[in-house]
Amino acid sequence: MPDEILTLPEVAGLLKVAEKTVYTMAQRAEIPAFKVRGQWRFKRVDLDGWIEAQKALQKPSTPKDDPRPSDEEATDRGRPDDH
């Protein structure tokens, strides 16, 4: 249904986060939402677009971007050279 309107608990379930998290995000305008008689409501089409935008913002990590040392580097730290 293109004009589906969701409640806060429904959105929390969809996003798999706490209701308080969705409530805070709505208050801060971090997620598309509007109020009906003081209750937060969410248009499914707007949420779907928001979810896709969030995915696009997250750049996948590549090995060279990972600042953690490799297993070999980590085990070599602190050892004196065998020279």
PyMOL Python script that loads the backbone (N, CA, C, O; Angstrom):
from pymol import cmd

cmd.read_pdbstr("""\
ATOM      1  N   MET A   1       0.847  -1.180   0.000  1.00  0.00           N
ATOM      2  CA  MET A   1       0.000   0.000   0.000  1.00  0.00           C
ATOM      3  C   MET A   1       0.892   1.243   0.000  1.00  0.00           C
ATOM      4  O   MET A   1       1.651   1.437   0.950  1.00  0.00           O
ATOM      5  N   PRO A   2       0.829   2.089  -1.027  1.00  0.00           N
ATOM      6  CA  PRO A   2       1.750   3.217  -1.158  1.00  0.00           C
ATOM      7  C   PRO A   2       1.581   4.302  -0.098  1.00  0.00           C
ATOM      8  O   PRO A   2       2.564   4.943   0.275  1.00  0.00           O
ATOM      9  N   ASP A   3       0.371   4.525   0.395  1.00  0.00           N
ATOM     10  CA  ASP A   3       0.144   5.586   1.372  1.00  0.00           C
ATOM     11  C   ASP A   3       0.070   5.049   2.799  1.00  0.00           C
ATOM     12  O   ASP A   3      -0.570   5.653   3.660  1.00  0.00           O
ATOM     13  N   GLU A   4       0.720   3.923   3.049  1.00  0.00           N
ATOM     14  CA  GLU A   4       0.663   3.296   4.367  1.00  0.00           C
ATOM     15  C   GLU A   4       1.267   4.212   5.427  1.00  0.00           C
ATOM     16  O   GLU A   4       2.360   4.750   5.251  1.00  0.00           O
ATOM     17  N   ILE A   5       0.544   4.380   6.519  1.00  0.00           N
ATOM     18  CA  ILE A   5       0.998   5.184   7.648  1.00  0.00           C
ATOM     19  C   ILE A   5       1.313   4.226   8.796  1.00  0.00           C
ATOM     20  O   ILE A   5       0.505   3.364   9.143  1.00  0.00           O
ATOM     21  N   LEU A   6       2.500   4.391   9.379  1.00  0.00           N
ATOM     22  CA  LEU A   6       2.947   3.520  10.459  1.00  0.00           C
ATOM     23  C   LEU A   6       2.984   4.266  11.787  1.00  0.00           C
ATOM     24  O   LEU A   6       3.185   5.480  11.830  1.00  0.00           O
ATOM     25  N   THR A   7       2.788   3.523  12.858  1.00  0.00           N
ATOM     26  CA  THR A   7       2.896   4.074  14.208  1.00  0.00           C
ATOM     27  C   THR A   7       4.333   3.949  14.692  1.00  0.00           C
ATOM     28  O   THR A   7       5.151   3.272  14.071  1.00  0.00           O
ATOM     29  N   LEU A   8       4.626   4.597  15.787  1.00  0.00           N
ATOM     30  CA  LEU A   8       5.960   4.534  16.352  1.00  0.00           C
ATOM     31  C   LEU A   8       6.360   3.091  16.711  1.00  0.00           C
ATOM     32  O   LEU A   8       7.467   2.680  16.364  1.00  0.00           O
ATOM     33  N   PRO A   9       5.522   2.319  17.379  1.00  0.00           N
ATOM     34  CA  PRO A   9       5.908   0.930  17.665  1.00  0.00           C
ATOM     35  C   PRO A   9       6.146   0.101  16.397  1.00  0.00           C
ATOM     36  O   PRO A   9       7.022  -0.764  16.378  1.00  0.00           O
ATOM     37  N   GLU A  10       5.382   0.359  15.356  1.00  0.00           N
ATOM     38  CA  GLU A  10       5.577  -0.370  14.097  1.00  0.00           C
ATOM     39  C   GLU A  10       6.936  -0.031  13.481  1.00  0.00           C
ATOM     40  O   GLU A  10       7.633  -0.910  12.974  1.00  0.00           O
ATOM     41  N   VAL A  11       7.300   1.240  13.528  1.00  0.00           N
ATOM     42  CA  VAL A  11       8.588   1.663  12.976  1.00  0.00           C
ATOM     43  C   VAL A  11       9.732   1.084  13.808  1.00  0.00           C
ATOM     44  O   VAL A  11      10.740   0.644  13.256  1.00  0.00           O
ATOM     45  N   ALA A  12       9.580   1.084  15.121  1.00  0.00           N
ATOM     46  CA  ALA A  12      10.605   0.497  15.981  1.00  0.00           C
ATOM     47  C   ALA A  12      10.808  -0.979  15.630  1.00  0.00           C
ATOM     48  O   ALA A  12      11.941  -1.457  15.570  1.00  0.00           O
ATOM     49  N   GLY A  13       9.714  -1.692  15.400  1.00  0.00           N
ATOM     50  CA  GLY A  13       9.818  -3.088  15.014  1.00  0.00           C
ATOM     51  C   GLY A  13      10.461  -3.260  13.655  1.00  0.00           C
ATOM     52  O   GLY A  13      11.272  -4.165  13.455  1.00  0.00           O
ATOM     53  N   LEU A  14      10.105  -2.399  12.726  1.00  0.00           N
ATOM     54  CA  LEU A  14      10.676  -2.452  11.375  1.00  0.00           C
ATOM     55  C   LEU A  14      12.186  -2.227  11.404  1.00  0.00           C
ATOM     56  O   LEU A  14      12.940  -2.928  10.729  1.00  0.00           O
ATOM     57  N   LEU A  15      12.619  -1.244  12.194  1.00  0.00           N
ATOM     58  CA  LEU A  15      14.035  -0.902  12.271  1.00  0.00           C
ATOM     59  C   LEU A  15      14.788  -1.747  13.301  1.00  0.00           C
ATOM     60  O   LEU A  15      16.017  -1.707  13.368  1.00  0.00           O
ATOM     61  N   LYS A  16      14.047  -2.504  14.094  1.00  0.00           N
ATOM     62  CA  LYS A  16      14.635  -3.350  15.138  1.00  0.00           C
ATOM     63  C   LYS A  16      15.427  -2.522  16.149  1.00  0.00           C
ATOM     64  O   LYS A  16      16.557  -2.851  16.508  1.00  0.00           O
ATOM     65  N   VAL A  17      14.793  -1.439  16.593  1.00  0.00           N
ATOM     66  CA  VAL A  17      15.369  -0.588  17.632  1.00  0.00           C
ATOM     67  C   VAL A  17      14.286  -0.311  18.665  1.00  0.00           C
ATOM     68  O   VAL A  17      13.115  -0.619  18.442  1.00  0.00           O
ATOM     69  N   ALA A  18      14.670   0.259  19.771  1.00  0.00           N
ATOM     70  CA  ALA A  18      13.723   0.585  20.836  1.00  0.00           C
ATOM     71  C   ALA A  18      12.783   1.715  20.401  1.00  0.00           C
ATOM     72  O   ALA A  18      13.157   2.577  19.606  1.00  0.00           O
ATOM     73  N   GLU A  19      11.581   1.696  20.925  1.00  0.00           N
ATOM     74  CA  GLU A  19      10.612   2.762  20.625  1.00  0.00           C
ATOM     75  C   GLU A  19      11.170   4.124  21.025  1.00  0.00           C
ATOM     76  O   GLU A  19      10.953   5.116  20.330  1.00  0.00           O
ATOM     77  N   LYS A  20      11.890   4.171  22.145  1.00  0.00           N
ATOM     78  CA  LYS A  20      12.467   5.434  22.599  1.00  0.00           C
ATOM     79  C   LYS A  20      13.468   5.981  21.571  1.00  0.00           C
ATOM     80  O   LYS A  20      13.574   7.194  21.390  1.00  0.00           O
ATOM     81  N   THR A  21      14.192   5.093  20.906  1.00  0.00           N
ATOM     82  CA  THR A  21      15.147   5.511  19.879  1.00  0.00           C
ATOM     83  C   THR A  21      14.411   6.185  18.725  1.00  0.00           C
ATOM     84  O   THR A  21      14.826   7.246  18.259  1.00  0.00           O
ATOM     85  N   VAL A  22      13.330   5.578  18.267  1.00  0.00           N
ATOM     86  CA  VAL A  22      12.546   6.159  17.168  1.00  0.00           C
ATOM     87  C   VAL A  22      11.944   7.489  17.608  1.00  0.00           C
ATOM     88  O   VAL A  22      11.953   8.458  16.849  1.00  0.00           O
ATOM     89  N   TYR A  23      11.426   7.537  18.822  1.00  0.00           N
ATOM     90  CA  TYR A  23      10.835   8.760  19.356  1.00  0.00           C
ATOM     91  C   TYR A  23      11.854   9.900  19.345  1.00  0.00           C
ATOM     92  O   TYR A  23      11.554  11.009  18.903  1.00  0.00           O
ATOM     93  N   THR A  24      13.065   9.614  19.838  1.00  0.00           N
ATOM     94  CA  THR A  24      14.124  10.627  19.881  1.00  0.00           C
ATOM     95  C   THR A  24      14.516  11.059  18.476  1.00  0.00           C
ATOM     96  O   THR A  24      14.704  12.248  18.217  1.00  0.00           O
ATOM     97  N   MET A  25      14.637  10.098  17.570  1.00  0.00           N
ATOM     98  CA  MET A  25      14.991  10.431  16.189  1.00  0.00           C
ATOM     99  C   MET A  25      13.922  11.307  15.543  1.00  0.00           C
ATOM    100  O   MET A  25      14.246  12.235  14.802  1.00  0.00           O
ATOM    101  N   ALA A  26      12.672  11.025  15.814  1.00  0.00           N
ATOM    102  CA  ALA A  26      11.575  11.828  15.258  1.00  0.00           C
ATOM    103  C   ALA A  26      11.619  13.251  15.832  1.00  0.00           C
ATOM    104  O   ALA A  26      11.460  14.226  15.098  1.00  0.00           O
ATOM    105  N   GLN A  27      11.833  13.359  17.133  1.00  0.00           N
ATOM    106  CA  GLN A  27      11.910  14.680  17.761  1.00  0.00           C
ATOM    107  C   GLN A  27      13.048  15.510  17.174  1.00  0.00           C
ATOM    108  O   GLN A  27      12.913  16.723  17.010  1.00  0.00           O
ATOM    109  N   ARG A  28      14.149  14.870  16.862  1.00  0.00           N
ATOM    110  CA  ARG A  28      15.327  15.562  16.332  1.00  0.00           C
ATOM    111  C   ARG A  28      15.291  15.707  14.813  1.00  0.00           C
ATOM    112  O   ARG A  28      16.241  16.209  14.212  1.00  0.00           O
ATOM    113  N   ALA A  29      14.207  15.272  14.199  1.00  0.00           N
ATOM    114  CA  ALA A  29      14.051  15.310  12.733  1.00  0.00           C
ATOM    115  C   ALA A  29      15.147  14.509  12.031  1.00  0.00           C
ATOM    116  O   ALA A  29      15.593  14.874  10.944  1.00  0.00           O
ATOM    117  N   GLU A  30      15.571  13.422  12.659  1.00  0.00           N
ATOM    118  CA  GLU A  30      16.579  12.537  12.073  1.00  0.00           C
ATOM    119  C   GLU A  30      15.933  11.457  11.209  1.00  0.00           C
ATOM    120  O   GLU A  30      16.619  10.716  10.505  1.00  0.00           O
ATOM    121  N   ILE A  31      14.623  11.379  11.271  1.00  0.00           N
ATOM    122  CA  ILE A  31      13.862  10.393  10.525  1.00  0.00           C
ATOM    123  C   ILE A  31      12.579  11.091  10.063  1.00  0.00           C
ATOM    124  O   ILE A  31      12.030  11.903  10.808  1.00  0.00           O
ATOM    125  N   PRO A  32      12.090  10.797   8.865  1.00  0.00           N
ATOM    126  CA  PRO A  32      10.878  11.485   8.402  1.00  0.00           C
ATOM    127  C   PRO A  32       9.652  11.074   9.222  1.00  0.00           C
ATOM    128  O   PRO A  32       9.307   9.895   9.308  1.00  0.00           O
ATOM    129  N   ALA A  33       9.012  12.066   9.815  1.00  0.00           N
ATOM    130  CA  ALA A  33       7.866  11.795  10.688  1.00  0.00           C
ATOM    131  C   ALA A  33       6.990  13.035  10.782  1.00  0.00           C
ATOM    132  O   ALA A  33       7.408  14.144  10.451  1.00  0.00           O
ATOM    133  N   PHE A  34       5.768  12.816  11.241  1.00  0.00           N
ATOM    134  CA  PHE A  34       4.850  13.926  11.485  1.00  0.00           C
ATOM    135  C   PHE A  34       3.932  13.517  12.630  1.00  0.00           C
ATOM    136  O   PHE A  34       3.838  12.341  12.982  1.00  0.00           O
ATOM    137  N   LYS A  35       3.265  14.498  13.198  1.00  0.00           N
ATOM    138  CA  LYS A  35       2.381  14.218  14.327  1.00  0.00           C
ATOM    139  C   LYS A  35       0.918  14.343  13.921  1.00  0.00           C
ATOM    140  O   LYS A  35       0.541  15.210  13.133  1.00  0.00           O
ATOM    141  N   VAL A  36       0.115  13.461  14.478  1.00  0.00           N
ATOM    142  CA  VAL A  36      -1.340  13.523  14.360  1.00  0.00           C
ATOM    143  C   VAL A  36      -1.878  13.533  15.786  1.00  0.00           C
ATOM    144  O   VAL A  36      -1.777  12.544  16.511  1.00  0.00           O
ATOM    145  N   ARG A  37      -2.449  14.664  16.171  1.00  0.00           N
ATOM    146  CA  ARG A  37      -2.988  14.838  17.524  1.00  0.00           C
ATOM    147  C   ARG A  37      -1.989  14.428  18.599  1.00  0.00           C
ATOM    148  O   ARG A  37      -2.340  13.777  19.582  1.00  0.00           O
ATOM    149  N   GLY A  38      -0.729  14.827  18.387  1.00  0.00           N
ATOM    150  CA  GLY A  38       0.314  14.590  19.379  1.00  0.00           C
ATOM    151  C   GLY A  38       1.004  13.239  19.294  1.00  0.00           C
ATOM    152  O   GLY A  38       1.906  12.952  20.081  1.00  0.00           O
ATOM    153  N   GLN A  39       0.591  12.413  18.355  1.00  0.00           N
ATOM    154  CA  GLN A  39       1.187  11.082  18.204  1.00  0.00           C
ATOM    155  C   GLN A  39       2.042  11.035  16.932  1.00  0.00           C
ATOM    156  O   GLN A  39       1.616  11.497  15.873  1.00  0.00           O
ATOM    157  N   TRP A  40       3.247  10.474  17.046  1.00  0.00           N
ATOM    158  CA  TRP A  40       4.125  10.375  15.881  1.00  0.00           C
ATOM    159  C   TRP A  40       3.587   9.365  14.885  1.00  0.00           C
ATOM    160  O   TRP A  40       3.126   8.285  15.255  1.00  0.00           O
ATOM    161  N   ARG A  41       3.655   9.741  13.600  1.00  0.00           N
ATOM    162  CA  ARG A  41       3.255   8.863  12.497  1.00  0.00           C
ATOM    163  C   ARG A  41       4.334   8.948  11.425  1.00  0.00           C
ATOM    164  O   ARG A  41       5.053   9.943  11.324  1.00  0.00           O
ATOM    165  N   PHE A  42       4.433   7.888  10.626  1.00  0.00           N
ATOM    166  CA  PHE A  42       5.485   7.754   9.633  1.00  0.00           C
ATOM    167  C   PHE A  42       4.895   7.203   8.349  1.00  0.00           C
ATOM    168  O   PHE A  42       4.174   6.205   8.371  1.00  0.00           O
ATOM    169  N   LYS A  43       5.199   7.852   7.222  1.00  0.00           N
ATOM    170  CA  LYS A  43       4.753   7.335   5.923  1.00  0.00           C
ATOM    171  C   LYS A  43       5.742   6.267   5.472  1.00  0.00           C
ATOM    172  O   LYS A  43       6.949   6.502   5.439  1.00  0.00           O
ATOM    173  N   ARG A  44       5.223   5.099   5.128  1.00  0.00           N
ATOM    174  CA  ARG A  44       6.082   3.979   4.753  1.00  0.00           C
ATOM    175  C   ARG A  44       6.993   4.347   3.568  1.00  0.00           C
ATOM    176  O   ARG A  44       8.173   3.994   3.559  1.00  0.00           O
ATOM    177  N   VAL A  45       6.449   5.046   2.586  1.00  0.00           N
ATOM    178  CA  VAL A  45       7.250   5.422   1.418  1.00  0.00           C
ATOM    179  C   VAL A  45       8.410   6.341   1.823  1.00  0.00           C
ATOM    180  O   VAL A  45       9.508   6.221   1.280  1.00  0.00           O
ATOM    181  N   ASP A  46       8.176   7.248   2.763  1.00  0.00           N
ATOM    182  CA  ASP A  46       9.239   8.133   3.240  1.00  0.00           C
ATOM    183  C   ASP A  46      10.302   7.341   4.006  1.00  0.00           C
ATOM    184  O   ASP A  46      11.500   7.582   3.854  1.00  0.00           O
ATOM    185  N   LEU A  47       9.850   6.401   4.825  1.00  0.00           N
ATOM    186  CA  LEU A  47      10.790   5.568   5.571  1.00  0.00           C
ATOM    187  C   LEU A  47      11.648   4.717   4.646  1.00  0.00           C
ATOM    188  O   LEU A  47      12.855   4.585   4.848  1.00  0.00           O
ATOM    189  N   ASP A  48      11.013   4.141   3.626  1.00  0.00           N
ATOM    190  CA  ASP A  48      11.764   3.320   2.676  1.00  0.00           C
ATOM    191  C   ASP A  48      12.858   4.136   2.005  1.00  0.00           C
ATOM    192  O   ASP A  48      13.978   3.655   1.834  1.00  0.00           O
ATOM    193  N   GLY A  49      12.541   5.367   1.624  1.00  0.00           N
ATOM    194  CA  GLY A  49      13.543   6.252   1.030  1.00  0.00           C
ATOM    195  C   GLY A  49      14.644   6.612   2.011  1.00  0.00           C
ATOM    196  O   GLY A  49      15.820   6.666   1.650  1.00  0.00           O
ATOM    197  N   TRP A  50      14.256   6.858   3.250  1.00  0.00           N
ATOM    198  CA  TRP A  50      15.223   7.193   4.298  1.00  0.00           C
ATOM    199  C   TRP A  50      16.167   6.022   4.550  1.00  0.00           C
ATOM    200  O   TRP A  50      17.374   6.215   4.700  1.00  0.00           O
ATOM    201  N   ILE A  51      15.619   4.810   4.595  1.00  0.00           N
ATOM    202  CA  ILE A  51      16.440   3.614   4.817  1.00  0.00           C
ATOM    203  C   ILE A  51      17.463   3.466   3.693  1.00  0.00           C
ATOM    204  O   ILE A  51      18.635   3.188   3.949  1.00  0.00           O
ATOM    205  N   GLU A  52      17.025   3.650   2.461  1.00  0.00           N
ATOM    206  CA  GLU A  52      17.945   3.540   1.320  1.00  0.00           C
ATOM    207  C   GLU A  52      19.035   4.610   1.397  1.00  0.00           C
ATOM    208  O   GLU A  52      20.195   4.340   1.083  1.00  0.00           O
ATOM    209  N   ALA A  53      18.665   5.817   1.812  1.00  0.00           N
ATOM    210  CA  ALA A  53      19.650   6.894   1.947  1.00  0.00           C
ATOM    211  C   ALA A  53      20.666   6.563   3.036  1.00  0.00           C
ATOM    212  O   ALA A  53      21.852   6.861   2.887  1.00  0.00           O
ATOM    213  N   GLN A  54      20.213   5.953   4.125  1.00  0.00           N
ATOM    214  CA  GLN A  54      21.122   5.568   5.203  1.00  0.00           C
ATOM    215  C   GLN A  54      22.115   4.520   4.724  1.00  0.00           C
ATOM    216  O   GLN A  54      23.295   4.565   5.072  1.00  0.00           O
ATOM    217  N   LYS A  55      21.632   3.583   3.929  1.00  0.00           N
ATOM    218  CA  LYS A  55      22.519   2.553   3.371  1.00  0.00           C
ATOM    219  C   LYS A  55      23.586   3.189   2.489  1.00  0.00           C
ATOM    220  O   LYS A  55      24.752   2.797   2.535  1.00  0.00           O
ATOM    221  N   ALA A  56      23.183   4.171   1.685  1.00  0.00           N
ATOM    222  CA  ALA A  56      24.108   4.824   0.760  1.00  0.00           C
ATOM    223  C   ALA A  56      25.175   5.623   1.507  1.00  0.00           C
ATOM    224  O   ALA A  56      26.295   5.774   1.019  1.00  0.00           O
ATOM    225  N   LEU A  57      24.831   6.133   2.686  1.00  0.00           N
ATOM    226  CA  LEU A  57      25.782   6.916   3.468  1.00  0.00           C
ATOM    227  C   LEU A  57      26.866   6.055   4.094  1.00  0.00           C
ATOM    228  O   LEU A  57      27.956   6.546   4.389  1.00  0.00           O
ATOM    229  N   GLN A  58      26.581   4.791   4.297  1.00  0.00           N
ATOM    230  CA  GLN A  58      27.535   3.892   4.941  1.00  0.00           C
ATOM    231  C   GLN A  58      28.460   3.282   3.902  1.00  0.00           C
ATOM    232  O   GLN A  58      28.047   2.470   3.073  1.00  0.00           O
ATOM    233  N   LYS A  59      29.716   3.691   3.965  1.00  0.00           N
ATOM    234  CA  LYS A  59      30.716   3.178   3.038  1.00  0.00           C
ATOM    235  C   LYS A  59      31.255   1.862   3.598  1.00  0.00           C
ATOM    236  O   LYS A  59      31.653   1.808   4.762  1.00  0.00           O
ATOM    237  N   PRO A  60      31.273   0.811   2.795  1.00  0.00           N
ATOM    238  CA  PRO A  60      31.831  -0.443   3.292  1.00  0.00           C
ATOM    239  C   PRO A  60      33.318  -0.295   3.603  1.00  0.00           C
ATOM    240  O   PRO A  60      34.047   0.382   2.878  1.00  0.00           O
ATOM    241  N   SER A  61      33.752  -0.917   4.659  1.00  0.00           N
ATOM    242  CA  SER A  61      35.150  -0.864   5.062  1.00  0.00           C
ATOM    243  C   SER A  61      36.000  -1.737   4.149  1.00  0.00           C
ATOM    244  O   SER A  61      35.633  -2.863   3.814  1.00  0.00           O
ATOM    245  N   THR A  62      37.139  -1.188   3.760  1.00  0.00           N
ATOM    246  CA  THR A  62      38.091  -1.968   2.963  1.00  0.00           C
ATOM    247  C   THR A  62      39.291  -2.268   3.844  1.00  0.00           C
ATOM    248  O   THR A  62      39.557  -1.519   4.784  1.00  0.00           O
ATOM    249  N   PRO A  63      40.015  -3.326   3.575  1.00  0.00           N
ATOM    250  CA  PRO A  63      41.155  -3.681   4.430  1.00  0.00           C
ATOM    251  C   PRO A  63      42.152  -2.547   4.624  1.00  0.00           C
ATOM    252  O   PRO A  63      42.657  -2.368   5.732  1.00  0.00           O
ATOM    253  N   LYS A  64      42.454  -1.769   3.570  1.00  0.00           N
ATOM    254  CA  LYS A  64      43.432  -0.695   3.742  1.00  0.00           C
ATOM    255  C   LYS A  64      42.866   0.474   4.545  1.00  0.00           C
ATOM    256  O   LYS A  64      43.635   1.278   5.071  1.00  0.00           O
ATOM    257  N   ASP A  65      41.536   0.588   4.652  1.00  0.00           N
ATOM    258  CA  ASP A  65      40.926   1.629   5.469  1.00  0.00           C
ATOM    259  C   ASP A  65      40.877   1.225   6.943  1.00  0.00           C
ATOM    260  O   ASP A  65      40.644   2.066   7.810  1.00  0.00           O
ATOM    261  N   ASP A  66      41.094  -0.050   7.224  1.00  0.00           N
ATOM    262  CA  ASP A  66      40.983  -0.571   8.577  1.00  0.00           C
ATOM    263  C   ASP A  66      42.271  -0.258   9.341  1.00  0.00           C
ATOM    264  O   ASP A  66      43.327  -0.789   8.999  1.00  0.00           O
ATOM    265  N   PRO A  67      42.205   0.595  10.368  1.00  0.00           N
ATOM    266  CA  PRO A  67      43.419   0.983  11.082  1.00  0.00           C
ATOM    267  C   PRO A  67      43.969  -0.102  12.000  1.00  0.00           C
ATOM    268  O   PRO A  67      45.077   0.039  12.518  1.00  0.00           O
ATOM    269  N   ARG A  68      43.227  -1.170  12.210  1.00  0.00           N
ATOM    270  CA  ARG A  68      43.696  -2.232  13.093  1.00  0.00           C
ATOM    271  C   ARG A  68      44.843  -2.994  12.433  1.00  0.00           C
ATOM    272  O   ARG A  68      44.827  -3.206  11.221  1.00  0.00           O
ATOM    273  N   PRO A  69      45.837  -3.407  13.222  1.00  0.00           N
ATOM    274  CA  PRO A  69      46.937  -4.172  12.640  1.00  0.00           C
ATOM    275  C   PRO A  69      46.484  -5.577  12.270  1.00  0.00           C
ATOM    276  O   PRO A  69      45.537  -6.111  12.846  1.00  0.00           O
ATOM    277  N   SER A  70      47.167  -6.158  11.314  1.00  0.00           N
ATOM    278  CA  SER A  70      46.870  -7.541  10.954  1.00  0.00           C
ATOM    279  C   SER A  70      47.281  -8.430  12.116  1.00  0.00           C
ATOM    280  O   SER A  70      47.962  -7.969  13.032  1.00  0.00           O
ATOM    281  N   ASP A  71      46.882  -9.693  12.098  1.00  0.00           N
ATOM    282  CA  ASP A  71      47.257 -10.621  13.163  1.00  0.00           C
ATOM    283  C   ASP A  71      48.770 -10.716  13.281  1.00  0.00           C
ATOM    284  O   ASP A  71      49.314 -10.762  14.385  1.00  0.00           O
ATOM    285  N   GLU A  72      49.450 -10.746  12.132  1.00  0.00           N
ATOM    286  CA  GLU A  72      50.906 -10.850  12.136  1.00  0.00           C
ATOM    287  C   GLU A  72      51.541  -9.621  12.755  1.00  0.00           C
ATOM    288  O   GLU A  72      52.471  -9.739  13.552  1.00  0.00           O
ATOM    289  N   GLU A  73      51.046  -8.430  12.395  1.00  0.00           N
ATOM    290  CA  GLU A  73      51.587  -7.196  12.957  1.00  0.00           C
ATOM    291  C   GLU A  73      51.344  -7.139  14.453  1.00  0.00           C
ATOM    292  O   GLU A  73      52.210  -6.695  15.206  1.00  0.00           O
ATOM    293  N   ALA A  74      50.181  -7.580  14.889  1.00  0.00           N
ATOM    294  CA  ALA A  74      49.830  -7.524  16.302  1.00  0.00           C
ATOM    295  C   ALA A  74      50.725  -8.453  17.122  1.00  0.00           C
ATOM    296  O   ALA A  74      51.101  -8.103  18.241  1.00  0.00           O
ATOM    297  N   THR A  75      51.072  -9.617  16.598  1.00  0.00           N
ATOM    298  CA  THR A  75      51.897 -10.558  17.356  1.00  0.00           C
ATOM    299  C   THR A  75      53.369 -10.168  17.324  1.00  0.00           C
ATOM    300  O   THR A  75      54.125 -10.580  18.204  1.00  0.00           O
ATOM    301  N   ASP A  76      53.799  -9.388  16.336  1.00  0.00           N
ATOM    302  CA  ASP A  76      55.193  -8.966  16.248  1.00  0.00           C
ATOM    303  C   ASP A  76      55.502  -7.771  17.148  1.00  0.00           C
ATOM    304  O   ASP A  76      56.670  -7.489  17.417  1.00  0.00           O
ATOM    305  N   ARG A  77      54.495  -7.081  17.605  1.00  0.00           N
ATOM    306  CA  ARG A  77      54.728  -5.901  18.445  1.00  0.00           C
ATOM    307  C   ARG A  77      55.350  -6.312  19.769  1.00  0.00           C
ATOM    308  O   ARG A  77      54.949  -7.296  20.391  1.00  0.00           O
ATOM    309  N   GLY A  78      56.317  -5.549  20.172  1.00  0.00           N
ATOM    310  CA  GLY A  78      56.921  -5.778  21.472  1.00  0.00           C
ATOM    311  C   GLY A  78      58.014  -6.842  21.458  1.00  0.00           C
ATOM    312  O   GLY A  78      58.684  -7.041  22.472  1.00  0.00           O
ATOM    313  N   ARG A  79      58.206  -7.517  20.356  1.00  0.00           N
ATOM    314  CA  ARG A  79      59.277  -8.515  20.277  1.00  0.00           C
ATOM    315  C   ARG A  79      60.561  -7.846  19.792  1.00  0.00           C
ATOM    316  O   ARG A  79      60.529  -7.034  18.867  1.00  0.00           O
ATOM    317  N   PRO A  80      61.679  -8.184  20.409  1.00  0.00           N
ATOM    318  CA  PRO A  80      62.944  -7.641  19.885  1.00  0.00           C
ATOM    319  C   PRO A  80      63.274  -8.304  18.557  1.00  0.00           C
ATOM    320  O   PRO A  80      62.916  -9.458  18.321  1.00  0.00           O
ATOM    321  N   ASP A  81      63.952  -7.575  17.704  1.00  0.00           N
ATOM    322  CA  ASP A  81      64.381  -8.132  16.421  1.00  0.00           C
ATOM    323  C   ASP A  81      65.391  -9.242  16.664  1.00  0.00           C
ATOM    324  O   ASP A  81      66.148  -9.202  17.633  1.00  0.00           O
ATOM    325  N   ASP A  82      65.398 -10.222  15.789  1.00  0.00           N
ATOM    326  CA  ASP A  82      66.321 -11.354  15.919  1.00  0.00           C
ATOM    327  C   ASP A  82      67.667 -11.076  15.266  1.00  0.00           C
ATOM    328  O   ASP A  82      68.363 -12.023  14.900  1.00  0.00           O
ATOM    329  N   HIS A  83      68.062  -9.824  15.105  1.00  0.00           N
ATOM    330  CA  HIS A  83      69.310  -9.487  14.414  1.00  0.00           C
ATOM    331  C   HIS A  83      70.475  -9.592  15.343  1.00  0.00           C
ATOM    332  O   HIS A  83      71.611  -9.345  14.939  1.00  0.00           O
TER     333      HIS A  83
END
""", "prot")
cmd.dss("prot")
cmd.show_as("cartoon", "prot")
cmd.util.cbc("prot")
cmd.orient("prot")
